[in-house]
Amino acid sequence: MSDSYFQRVRWHHDNAEDPVVLWAHVVDGWEVRKVDEFADGRLAWADEEHAMATTALGQVPIPLPDEIAVDPQLSASRRGLRCVTRAARCSSRRLLRPSGGVAALSGADSR
């Protein structure tokens, strides 16, 4: 049986070039899909078939949330990814036809 969970990592920093929330669906220690959320509301996503310029799946196994949280710049938890993945895919399509913004996602759950 595989170990599958959703993870949310909050990265506390001031660099606008880097994401502030990293969402991931982890299966047996490996990211299978992810969304990076930036302070300005931008979203970038990746899965096994898609990557963006700023976001791709990890090349090494991802640590458990407790291991990640040892770093004082990071806070991690197991949280939902489904809503944020849907929003990221929609926002990447909006690059072709600008429209309204995406709601803040740092509180999204798995529904």
C-alpha positions in Angstrom: 0.0 0.0 0.0 1.3 3.5 -0.9 1.6 6.4 1.5 -0.2 9.4 -0.1 -0.8 12.8 1.5 -1.1 16.5 0.7 1.4 18.9 2.1 1.4 22.7 2.6 4.7 24.4 3.4 4.8 28.1 4.3 8.2 29.7 3.4 8.8 32.8 5.5 11.0 35.2 3.5 11.0 38.5 1.7 12.1 37.5 -1.8 9.3 38.2 -4.3 11.0 35.8 -6.8 10.4 32.8 -4.6 7.0 31.2 -3.6 5.6 31.8 -0.1 3.4 28.6 0.0 4.4 25.3 -1.5 1.6 22.8 -2.0 2.4 19.2 -2.9 0.7 15.8 -3.4 3.2 13.3 -2.1 3.1 9.6 -2.9 5.7 7.3 -1.3 7.9 10.3 -0.6 7.8 11.8 -4.1 5.9 14.8 -5.4 3.3 13.8 -8.0 1.8 17.3 -8.4 2.5 20.6 -6.8 1.5 24.3 -6.8 3.7 27.2 -5.8 1.9 30.3 -4.5 3.7 33.6 -4.7 3.1 36.7 -2.4 1.6 38.6 -5.3 -1.0 35.9 -5.9 0.7 34.2 -8.9 0.4 30.4 -9.0 2.6 28.0 -10.8 2.0 24.3 -11.0 3.5 21.0 -12.1 2.6 17.4 -12.4 4.0 14.3 -14.2 3.0 15.8 -17.6 3.4 19.5 -17.1 5.9 22.0 -15.6 6.2 25.8 -15.7 9.3 27.9 -15.9 9.3 28.4 -12.1 7.9 25.1 -10.9 8.7 21.5 -11.6 8.4 18.2 -9.6 11.3 17.5 -7.2 14.2 15.4 -8.4 14.7 13.8 -4.9 12.2 12.5 -2.3 10.5 15.2 -0.3 11.0 15.2 3.5 8.1 14.7 5.9 6.4 17.8 7.2 8.0 17.3 10.7 11.4 17.2 9.1 10.7 20.3 7.0 9.5 22.3 10.0 12.9 22.0 11.7 14.0 24.9 9.4 12.9 28.1 11.1 12.0 29.6 7.7 9.5 26.9 7.1 6.2 25.7 8.6 4.7 22.5 7.2 1.5 20.6 7.6 -0.6 18.0 5.8 -3.3 20.0 4.0 -5.6 19.9 1.0 -4.3 20.5 -2.6 -7.3 19.9 -4.8 -8.6 23.4 -4.7 -5.3 25.1 -5.1 -4.4 22.8 -8.1 -7.7 23.7 -9.8 -7.0 27.5 -9.2 -3.4 27.2 -10.5 -4.5 25.5 -13.7 -7.2 28.1 -14.3 -4.8 31.0 -13.5 -2.3 29.7 -16.1 -5.0 29.7 -18.7 -5.9 33.3 -17.8 -2.5 34.3 -19.1 -4.0 34.0 -22.6 -7.2 36.0 -21.7 -6.8 38.3 -18.6 -9.7 38.3 -16.2 -10.4 38.6 -12.5 -7.9 37.5 -9.8 -7.6 34.3 -7.9 -8.7 34.3 -4.2 -6.0 33.8 -1.6 -5.4 30.1 -1.3 -3.3 29.6 1.8 -6.4 28.5 3.7 -7.8 26.1 1.1 -8.8 22.6 2.1 -9.0 19.3 0.2 -12.6 19.8 -0.9 
